[in-house]
């Protein structure tokens, strides 16, 4: 399964993610809507609190995925665990729910810090763990599910 437009979107994401700390373009970005409830085939991180609140940094992290054709839905959780613990847990748990880690064929050769990508059928799952975006010390977990359009 090859997603030809995803490498471009991921490259944009890396650029945007690097800029999110400076806030220079925050006012130009519309907000992402985080929906309540869990995805049926994606376990919520243990003891994480779900929220539908957003902020500029979270909006910037999801912005590049607007370039990918398909329906996207986002979930937002917070935890006191580290981002490495979160990503390791999802890397272990998601294959048990039918998700495969995305290969370079799926997403290209783009490396993103703090994120993991998974595929199942015609769906891509993005898991981000972002530390301390709001001075609470919490790790923010963003889970995006994108139903890919057929090419």
N, C-alpha and C positions, 0 to 999 in steps of 0.2 A: 504494500500500500504506500503510495507516494503522495505527499501533499506538497505540490510545487510552490505554492505561495507562502508556505509556512517559514522557510528560511528568511525571506524578506521581512516578514512580520517579526520574527525572533531577533533579527539584526536591529530592527527599529526598537524592539523592547529593551535590548541591551543598552542602546543609546539612551533611551528614556529613563531606564532604571538608574543609570549613572547620573542622570540629571535630576532625579527626584529629590535629592537632598538639598539642592540649592534653591528650589522653588521659583525659578525665574519664569517658567512657563505655566505654572499652576493655574493662573486665572484664565488661560486659554483652553483648558481641558474641561469637558463636561463630566459630570459625575457618573460613575457606574452604579447600577442598582444591584445590591446584594439581596438575594431572596431568602426567605425563611425556610426551614425544613432541610432535610438531608437528601442527598442523592441516594436512590435505592441500592445502587451497586457500588457505593463509595462509603466506607465506614467513616464516621466522624472521629476525629482524634480524641483519645480518652481524656476525660475531665476538661475538655476545651469548652469555652462558652461561645455560643453563636451570637452574632450581632448582625444587624443590617446597616449599621453605620459605616460611613466612608469618610475619607479625607483626601487631600490633594495627592499625597504620596501613593495611596492605594489606587486612586484614579489613574495616575501616571503608569503604574505597574500593569494595568489592564489595557491601556490605550492601544498598544500595538496589535492586540488581538481583534480589534475592530476591522483590521485589514483582511482578515481571513473570512472567506465566504462561508456562511453557515450561522446557525442559531447558537448563541452563547448564553450560558447562565452561570452566575457566580455566587459562591458561598463565602462567608467571612467568619472566622473563629479566632479566639485569642486563647493563649495558654501561657503559663509561666515557664514551660519547658523551652530548651534551646532550639534554634532553627535546625541544627544538625539532628537532634533527637526526633523532631517532627518529620524531616525528610527520610531519615532511616526507617521510621515506623511505617510511613506510606510505601517505601520501597519494598518492605517485607509484606505488608498487608494487601496491597492492591492486586498482586498476582493471584492471591487466593479468591479474589472476586472477579477473575477473568480478564484483568488488565495486563497488557504486556508493556514493558518499558519501551519507549519509542527509540527506534534505531536511527542512525544517521541517514538512512534511506527515507525515513518518515519526516525528519525535521532538518536535515542538512547537518553541517559541521559546526553549528553555532553552539557555544558554551554559555550557559547562563548560571550565574552564581545565585544560590538560594532557591533554585527551582528544579522541578522534575517533570517529565512529560511521559504520558502513557497513552496507549491506543487500544481500542477494542472496536471491532467491526468498523463502522464509519464514524467513530467518535474519538476525539482527542480530549485528554484530561490533563490539565495543567495544575500543578501544586506548587505554590510559592510559600516560603516561610521567611517573613521579614521581621527583623528584630527592632524593638524599641522605636517605633515610629511616632509615639505620642508621649514619651517620658514616663510611661507606666512601668517600663521594663518588660512588658509582655511581648511575646512573639505573635505576630499576626499571621494567620494561615488563610491564604486565598486559594480556593479551589474553583477552577473554571472548567466547565464541560461544554465542548463545542461539537455540535452535530454538523459534520462536514457535508457540504453539498457535493453531489456527484459531478464530475467534470465531463 
